[in-house]
Amino acid sequence: MTVFVLASLPFLLGAAVLFAMSNRASGWDAMNLGIYAGVALLGWAALVIGFLIWLVIRDGLVASNILPLAILGSLVCAALWWGGSWWLQENACSRDAAFYDAIAAAPLEQRAAMVEDARNNPAEITRCGRDSLVYHFGRDLFDSLAVGSTAEHERLATWALLLEHGLPADDPIFHGAVNNADSGLVRLLIEKRLDENHPEAIPSGIVQKSVSGVEMNPDGPYHAHTSDYLEILRIFFALGLDPCRRLGADGTVIEAMKRRDVPDDVWQGTSVHCETS
């Protein structure tokens, strides 16, 4: 038994490390690491089966072997269940990515029919689908168009289509849009959150990030994206952001903007008489 336990350690530790790495990775890297973890578990399962066979050959079906056989059999069943669950999950993940790859490859006028007819529900998007969606239709901060050179109007039309069919306007997508100064997508996300009566349609962290993205110094390293972040701030106010909302240590929204020299016309027409504590 001691030899079996020692022989099992490399397989189990290797599978655990690879599985943890796959959870931290994304896209194809996550899938590859998951495959390696599955291979390690298959190796351990083969070791277990071999050990069981050896026990039966050596001792036969005696009472002393019942407990070890029950324990080892349970572990093998658990490993097979995990492996099957993982395979189903990764298969769905790969299928989801292929679905969004196909949408990107199709003409705009065909995408609505693809979304309506597909087995892949945008409301249940997987991490692989999310990676593919952002790759094809997400804006790159240093590129005027989406990654993959998708035209801007088609890009936003596709986001609107998917959001209409259940794609969640969740915080990861929201943060990604703001990090890349994607004002068009930011507007679509806020509108969906408002339609769904989201408790925080415009999160304070998103507001802080947008304000910090303003670089009014023409010689500043991020000045090129200032117009995009100013547009995002205008969208916030147009869709109901309270300029007197407090942003923690940054004070109110207006106070934070004034420290970044944001032009007054960005919040023109809103109340600027905020109470101070």
C-alpha positions as MATLAB code, in Angstrom:
seq = 'MTVFVLASLPFLLGAAVLFAMSNRASGWDAMNLGIYAGVALLGWAALVIGFLIWLVIRDGLVASNILPLAILGSLVCAALWWGGSWWLQENACSRDAAFYDAIAAAPLEQRAAMVEDARNNPAEITRCGRDSLVYHFGRDLFDSLAVGSTAEHERLATWALLLEHGLPADDPIFHGAVNNADSGLVRLLIEKRLDENHPEAIPSGIVQKSVSGVEMNPDGPYHAHTSDYLEILRIFFALGLDPCRRLGADGTVIEAMKRRDVPDDVWQGTSVHCETS';
ca = [
       0.000    0.000    0.000;
       2.873    2.377    0.822;
       4.353    1.809   -2.616;
       0.971    2.538   -4.186;
       0.561    5.801   -2.254;
       4.059    6.961   -3.181;
       3.479    6.030   -6.824;
       0.198    7.975   -6.794;
       1.677   11.245   -5.531;
       3.268   12.395   -8.833;
       0.017   11.833  -10.734;
      -2.251   13.512   -8.175;
       0.035   16.447   -7.420;
       0.683   16.991  -11.120;
      -3.043   16.934  -11.907;
      -3.797   19.348   -9.050;
      -1.137   21.836  -10.175;
      -2.199   21.661  -13.816;
      -5.865   22.043  -12.909;
      -5.111   25.113  -10.768;
      -3.090   26.616  -13.631;
      -5.919   25.968  -16.097;
      -8.357   27.875  -13.864;
      -6.049   30.894  -13.874;
      -5.409   30.750  -17.626;
      -7.860   31.512  -20.416;
      -8.711   30.384  -23.927;
      -6.608   27.672  -25.522;
      -3.987   27.772  -22.748;
      -6.643   26.840  -20.196;
      -7.918   24.033  -22.397;
      -4.420   22.623  -22.992;
      -3.579   22.682  -19.284;
      -6.891   20.988  -18.544;
      -6.055   18.257  -21.049;
      -2.697   17.670  -19.372;
      -4.438   17.448  -15.976;
      -6.844   14.900  -17.431;
      -3.964   12.835  -18.813;
      -2.323   12.836  -15.372;
      -5.557   11.590  -13.799;
      -5.907    8.911  -16.444;
      -2.388    7.766  -15.605;
      -3.311    7.580  -11.936;
      -6.528    5.699  -12.764;
      -4.466    3.147  -14.680;
      -2.207    2.799  -11.628;
      -5.232    2.233   -9.380;
      -6.702   -0.392  -11.671;
      -3.352   -2.142  -11.849;
      -3.080   -2.108   -8.070;
      -6.576   -3.550   -7.671;
      -5.788   -6.324  -10.121;
      -2.543   -7.056   -8.285;
      -4.365   -7.266   -4.928;
      -6.926   -9.700   -6.283;
      -4.254  -11.855   -7.929;
      -2.133  -11.878   -4.778;
      -4.766  -12.395   -2.082;
      -8.003  -13.184   -3.837;
     -11.330  -11.728   -2.679;
     -10.602  -11.962    1.041;
     -12.196   -9.883    3.783;
      -9.049   -7.845    4.378;
      -9.253   -6.474    0.839;
     -12.869   -5.268    1.021;
     -12.168   -1.846    2.563;
      -9.170   -0.989    0.328;
     -11.110   -2.149   -2.716;
     -14.126   -0.021   -1.734;
     -11.980    3.065   -1.122;
      -9.953    2.684   -4.287;
     -13.035    1.913   -6.336;
     -14.705    5.069   -5.033;
     -11.650    7.137   -5.926;
     -11.590    5.715   -9.433;
     -15.299    6.501   -9.862;
     -14.713   10.039   -8.599;
     -11.827   10.509  -11.018;
     -13.907    9.208  -13.911;
     -16.811   11.471  -12.923;
     -14.509   14.501  -12.742;
     -12.889   13.614  -16.050;
     -16.268   13.240  -17.730;
     -17.521   16.517  -16.278;
     -14.365   18.297  -17.348;
     -14.607   16.873  -20.866;
     -18.217   18.008  -21.204;
     -17.307   21.469  -19.904;
     -14.327   21.872  -22.221;
     -16.312   20.535  -25.172;
     -19.012   23.145  -24.515;
     -16.309   25.785  -24.110;
     -14.691   24.921  -27.448;
     -18.076   24.800  -29.182;
     -18.894   28.231  -27.751;
     -15.641   29.692  -29.074;
     -16.291   28.168  -32.495;
     -19.771   29.726  -32.470;
     -18.421   33.252  -31.981;
     -15.663   32.593  -34.507;
     -18.397   31.670  -36.999;
     -20.380   34.820  -36.193;
     -17.297   36.935  -36.841;
     -16.733   35.202  -40.174;
     -20.340   35.657  -41.332;
     -21.733   38.806  -42.968;
     -23.569   41.149  -40.614;
     -26.970   40.449  -42.175;
     -26.641   36.712  -41.387;
     -25.640   37.060  -37.743;
     -29.133   37.557  -36.319;
     -30.328   34.256  -37.788;
     -27.219   32.491  -36.473;
     -27.802   33.782  -32.944;
     -31.498   32.836  -32.997;
     -30.907   29.342  -34.391;
     -27.782   28.399  -32.472;
     -27.589   25.948  -29.587;
     -25.155   28.357  -27.950;
     -27.123   30.692  -25.700;
     -25.386   34.080  -25.271;
     -26.814   34.226  -21.734;
     -24.695   31.174  -20.847;
     -21.473   32.269  -22.510;
     -18.396   30.311  -21.420;
     -14.894   31.654  -20.854;
     -13.858   30.384  -24.308;
     -16.823   32.122  -25.900;
     -16.011   35.297  -23.995;
     -12.390   35.197  -25.180;
     -13.490   34.682  -28.782;
     -16.117   37.432  -28.538;
     -13.652   39.956  -27.135;
     -11.015   38.969  -29.690;
     -13.320   39.527  -32.651;
     -15.519   42.363  -31.407;
     -13.689   44.003  -28.522;
     -11.937   47.285  -29.142;
      -8.174   47.498  -28.646;
      -7.049   50.659  -26.843;
      -4.314   51.171  -29.421;
      -6.435   50.424  -32.476;
      -9.306   52.484  -33.836;
     -11.145   49.293  -34.829;
     -11.777   46.003  -33.088;
      -9.061   43.386  -32.866;
      -9.283   41.452  -36.120;
     -10.173   44.622  -38.090;
     -13.964   44.272  -37.792;
     -15.615   47.511  -38.963;
     -16.805   49.734  -36.104;
     -20.492   49.844  -37.025;
     -20.618   46.072  -37.537;
     -18.799   45.546  -34.269;
     -21.286   47.553  -32.222;
     -24.250   46.119  -34.132;
     -23.075   42.627  -33.197;
     -22.694   43.559  -29.526;
     -26.214   45.028  -29.568;
     -27.570   41.848  -31.181;
     -25.953   39.584  -28.597;
     -27.005   41.767  -25.665;
     -30.563   41.697  -26.999;
     -30.420   37.888  -27.038;
     -29.264   37.529  -23.446;
     -25.535   38.235  -23.345;
     -24.952   39.463  -19.775;
     -23.809   43.066  -19.363;
     -21.631   41.898  -16.496;
     -18.729   43.569  -14.754;
     -15.926   41.710  -16.634;
     -17.242   42.903  -20.012;
     -17.914   46.377  -18.565;
     -14.402   46.691  -17.140;
     -12.902   45.475  -20.409;
     -14.847   48.090  -22.364;
     -13.720   50.918  -20.073;
     -10.114   49.712  -19.949;
     -10.043   49.960  -23.744;
     -11.965   53.263  -23.887;
     -14.764   51.596  -25.876;
     -17.422   54.294  -25.536;
     -19.835   52.634  -27.968;
     -19.900   49.373  -26.033;
     -20.080   51.233  -22.705;
     -23.318   52.899  -23.837;
     -24.840   49.566  -24.888;
     -23.903   47.926  -21.589;
     -25.342   50.711  -19.439;
     -28.567   50.769  -21.449;
     -29.001   47.021  -20.934;
     -28.279   47.308  -17.214;
     -30.828   50.106  -16.925;
     -33.414   48.016  -18.791;
     -32.783   45.185  -16.317;
     -33.036   47.541  -13.315;
     -29.501   46.651  -12.289;
     -28.812   47.906   -8.728;
     -25.628   49.638   -9.916;
     -25.985   50.359  -13.610;
     -22.852   52.534  -13.532;
     -20.455   51.097  -10.917;
     -18.333   53.559   -8.950;
     -15.169   51.650   -9.840;
     -15.995   52.104  -13.524;
     -16.496   55.844  -12.983;
     -13.153   56.146  -11.179;
     -11.367   54.285  -13.967;
     -12.946   56.521  -16.605;
     -12.010   59.709  -14.761;
      -8.434   58.504  -14.279;
      -8.225   57.807  -18.016;
      -8.487   61.527  -18.777;
      -5.054   63.009  -19.541;
      -5.463   66.673  -20.448;
      -1.723   67.266  -20.790;
      -1.020   67.113  -24.559;
       2.415   65.681  -23.809;
       1.063   62.986  -21.490;
       1.493   59.330  -22.506;
      -2.273   58.659  -22.557;
      -3.504   61.938  -23.996;
      -4.407   60.220  -27.268;
      -7.279   58.398  -25.512;
      -8.591   61.381  -23.546;
     -11.343   62.171  -26.050;
     -12.640   58.598  -25.707;
     -12.757   58.803  -21.920;
     -14.429   62.209  -22.053;
     -17.069   60.674  -24.309;
     -17.552   57.849  -21.794;
     -18.070   60.403  -19.010;
     -20.628   62.245  -21.155;
     -22.444   58.949  -21.666;
     -22.467   58.349  -17.909;
     -24.145   61.702  -17.242;
     -26.544   61.339  -20.167;
     -27.670   57.990  -18.745;
     -28.186   59.217  -15.215;
     -24.908   59.314  -13.290;
     -25.232   61.608  -10.274;
     -22.279   64.050  -10.391;
     -22.508   64.309   -6.602;
     -22.034   60.576   -6.061;
     -19.190   59.935   -3.657;
     -16.282   57.832   -4.895;
     -14.721   57.005   -1.553;
     -11.439   58.814   -0.912;
     -11.753   60.576   -4.288;
     -14.708   62.624   -3.026;
     -17.592   63.299   -5.388;
     -17.525   62.594   -9.095;
     -17.171   66.313   -9.823;
     -14.297   66.683   -7.365;
     -12.496   63.750   -8.951;
     -13.018   65.225  -12.432;
     -11.782   68.653  -11.392;
      -8.558   67.114  -10.133;
      -8.075   65.677  -13.637;
      -8.956   69.030  -15.262;
     -11.991   67.546  -16.984;
     -13.759   70.344  -18.931;
     -16.924   71.687  -17.295;
     -19.014   71.024  -20.393;
     -18.736   67.279  -19.758;
     -21.323   67.542  -16.981;
     -23.037   70.650  -18.296;
     -26.716   70.699  -17.366;
     -26.323   68.577  -14.234;
     -26.419   69.816  -10.665;
     -22.974   70.880   -9.479;
     -23.961   72.066   -5.996;
     -22.896   68.988   -4.085;
     -23.013   68.917   -0.314;
     -19.625   68.385    1.304;
     -19.112   66.639    4.600;
];
